[in-house]
């Protein structure tokens, strides 16, 4: 129901993240969800690696590859609309390009 940032997670020696977004429930008037992957090399200054397209309804599973990555990543989501609520999960797998 609120815009937030997830807990940072280590991505050492990973070149990309294969991510799947599943949205199981959506309520509210004109609800929107913007989901972004951010990365950092220094643990302080994050920048956007990429985003999923804006979502407004349930989704069985949207896949996306994000990269290149710094040493740490985190998910950031922005929820909009009138009394919006999203139930969602992101599953990630780290990949190395060698």
Buried (B, 14 or more C-beta within 10 A) or exposed (E): EEEEEBEBEEBEEBEBBBBBBBBEEBEBEEBBBBBBBBBBEEEEEBEEBBBBEEBBEEBEEBEBEBBEBBBBBBBBBBBBBEEBEBEBEBEBEBEEEE
